[in-house]
Amino acid sequence: MAVRWYVVQTYSGYEQRVRRSLEEKVKVLGLQEQVRQVLIPTEEVVELQQGKKRTTTRKYYPGYILVEMELDDETWHLVSDLPKVTGFLGGKNPTPLSEKELGSVLTQVEEGAHAPARPKVSYRVGDMVKINDGPFVGFNANVDEIDLDHGKVKVMISIFGRQTPVELDFLQVEKVSG
């Protein structure tokens, strides 16, 4: 049988624990040839919390892990019977990732590993934000546009009674709670 990539569904937030459990069981049972690797696609994001920048890891697919394995009864049960695993994508007849799907995921992981940490955006168009950096610090503004590719946000600020568009970096604004 061929070694292929399969998607395994886990409880959200338990992906790392499932990965460790699976890797330990594979080692103990000597199944390294059948279960090759476990992948949790992630990226680094910059969050603004209480005015401070913090880099965190964000999962691309929360609640899912990818397992490169030779699927047979033994390996199916090994994975399915792990605590916090709800099953394979495809149920009792798991469907392996196609070459195209796998390529897309691996490219995403590779790009994420070499890209600078992306800012995490906690606001949407129409939300009220407070400017925390630059010449308009302390001003409140409405989000008009969000440019995820360039990490920019266009806001409308009321200056002398007129709405004026201003382009800022994601980290120069934070959502006004309320």
C-alpha positions as CSV (number, residue, x, y, z in Angstrom):
1,M,0.0,0.0,0.0
2,A,1.1,3.6,-0.7
3,V,2.0,6.2,1.8
4,R,-0.4,9.2,1.4
5,W,-1.4,12.3,3.4
6,Y,-4.7,12.1,5.3
7,V,-6.6,14.7,7.2
8,V,-7.5,13.8,10.8
9,Q,-10.1,15.7,12.8
10,T,-9.3,16.5,16.4
11,Y,-10.9,18.6,19.2
12,S,-10.0,22.2,18.5
13,G,-7.1,23.2,20.7
14,Y,-5.8,19.7,21.1
15,E,-3.8,19.4,17.9
16,Q,-0.4,19.4,19.5
17,R,-1.4,16.9,22.2
18,V,-2.8,14.5,19.5
19,R,0.4,15.0,17.5
20,R,2.6,14.1,20.5
21,S,0.4,11.1,21.4
22,L,0.4,9.7,17.9
23,E,4.2,10.2,17.5
24,E,4.8,8.4,20.9
25,K,2.5,5.5,20.0
26,V,4.1,5.1,16.5
27,K,7.6,5.0,18.2
28,V,6.5,2.5,20.9
29,L,4.8,0.2,18.3
30,G,7.6,0.5,15.8
31,L,5.4,1.8,13.0
32,Q,7.7,4.6,11.7
33,E,7.5,3.0,8.2
34,Q,3.7,3.2,8.1
35,V,3.2,6.6,9.8
36,R,5.9,8.9,8.5
37,Q,5.0,12.4,9.8
38,V,2.4,14.5,11.4
39,L,1.9,18.1,10.3
40,I,0.0,21.0,11.9
41,P,0.1,23.9,9.4
42,T,0.7,27.2,11.3
43,E,1.8,30.8,10.7
44,E,3.2,33.6,12.9
45,V,0.9,36.5,13.6
46,V,1.4,39.8,15.5
47,E,-1.3,40.7,17.9
48,L,-1.8,44.0,19.8
49,Q,-2.8,43.3,23.4
50,Q,-3.1,46.1,25.9
51,G,-1.0,48.3,23.6
52,K,1.9,45.8,23.3
53,K,2.9,43.8,20.2
54,R,2.9,40.0,20.7
55,T,3.8,37.3,18.2
56,T,1.7,34.2,18.4
57,T,1.3,31.1,16.3
58,R,-2.1,30.6,14.5
59,K,-3.2,27.3,13.0
60,Y,-4.4,27.4,9.4
61,Y,-6.8,24.6,10.0
62,P,-7.9,24.6,13.7
63,G,-9.2,21.1,14.7
64,Y,-7.3,19.3,12.0
65,I,-3.9,17.6,11.6
66,L,-2.3,16.1,8.5
67,V,-0.8,12.6,8.8
68,E,1.5,11.0,6.2
69,M,0.8,7.3,6.5
70,E,0.1,4.0,4.9
71,L,-3.5,3.4,5.7
72,D,-4.5,-0.1,6.8
73,D,-6.7,-1.4,9.6
74,E,-3.8,-1.2,12.2
75,T,-2.9,2.4,11.4
76,W,-6.6,3.5,11.0
77,H,-7.3,2.2,14.5
78,L,-4.1,3.6,15.9
79,V,-5.1,7.1,14.8
80,S,-8.9,6.9,15.3
81,D,-8.6,5.5,18.9
82,L,-6.4,8.3,20.1
83,P,-7.9,10.6,22.8
84,K,-9.3,13.9,21.4
85,V,-9.5,12.5,17.8
86,T,-13.0,12.5,16.2
87,G,-11.9,10.6,13.1
88,F,-10.6,10.9,9.6
89,L,-11.9,13.3,7.0
90,G,-14.0,10.9,5.0
91,G,-15.1,8.8,8.0
92,K,-14.6,5.0,7.7
93,N,-13.3,5.5,4.1
94,P,-10.7,8.3,4.5
95,T,-9.8,10.1,1.3
96,P,-6.1,11.0,0.9
97,L,-5.2,14.5,-0.1
98,S,-4.7,14.9,-3.8
99,E,-1.3,16.1,-5.1
100,K,-2.8,19.5,-5.8
101,E,-4.3,19.8,-2.3
102,L,-1.1,18.7,-0.7
103,G,1.0,21.0,-2.8
104,S,-1.3,23.9,-1.8
105,V,-0.9,23.1,1.9
106,L,2.8,22.6,1.8
107,T,3.3,25.8,-0.2
108,Q,1.2,27.6,2.4
109,V,3.4,26.1,5.2
110,E,6.6,26.9,3.4
111,E,5.6,30.5,2.7
112,G,4.5,31.0,6.3
113,A,7.8,29.7,7.6
114,H,9.8,32.3,5.7
115,A,7.4,35.2,5.7
116,P,7.5,37.9,8.4
117,A,4.9,37.6,11.1
118,R,1.5,39.0,9.8
119,P,-0.5,41.3,11.9
120,K,-3.7,39.8,13.3
121,V,-6.7,42.0,12.4
122,S,-9.4,42.2,15.0
123,Y,-11.6,44.8,13.2
124,R,-13.7,44.9,10.1
125,V,-14.9,47.6,7.6
126,G,-17.3,49.9,9.5
127,D,-15.7,49.3,12.9
128,M,-14.6,52.1,15.2
129,V,-10.9,52.0,15.9
130,K,-8.5,54.1,18.0
131,I,-5.3,55.3,16.5
132,N,-2.4,54.5,18.8
133,D,0.6,55.6,16.8
134,G,1.6,58.4,14.4
135,P,0.4,62.0,14.0
136,F,-3.2,61.1,14.7
137,V,-2.6,59.2,18.0
138,G,-5.7,59.3,20.3
139,F,-8.1,59.9,17.4
140,N,-11.1,57.6,16.8
141,A,-11.8,56.6,13.2
142,N,-14.0,54.4,11.2
143,V,-12.4,51.6,9.1
144,D,-13.1,52.2,5.4
145,E,-10.8,49.5,3.7
146,I,-8.6,46.7,4.8
147,D,-5.6,45.6,2.7
148,L,-4.4,42.3,4.1
149,D,-1.7,41.8,1.4
150,H,0.1,45.1,2.4
151,G,-0.9,45.2,6.1
152,K,-2.6,48.5,5.7
153,V,-6.0,49.9,6.8
154,K,-7.7,53.0,5.4
155,V,-9.7,54.9,8.1
156,M,-11.9,58.0,8.0
157,I,-11.0,60.6,10.5
158,S,-13.0,63.7,11.3
159,I,-10.7,66.7,11.0
160,F,-12.2,70.2,11.2
161,G,-15.6,68.6,10.7
162,R,-14.7,66.8,7.5
163,Q,-14.2,63.1,6.9
164,T,-10.6,62.6,5.8
165,P,-9.1,59.3,4.6
166,V,-5.9,58.2,6.2
167,E,-3.9,55.0,5.5
168,L,-2.2,53.4,8.4
169,D,-0.4,50.1,9.3
170,F,-2.5,47.4,11.0
171,L,-0.6,47.9,14.3
172,Q,-1.2,51.7,14.4
173,V,-4.9,51.1,15.2
174,E,-6.9,48.9,17.7
175,K,-10.5,48.2,17.8
176,V,-12.6,50.3,20.3
177,S,-14.3,47.8,22.6
178,G,-18.0,48.3,23.1
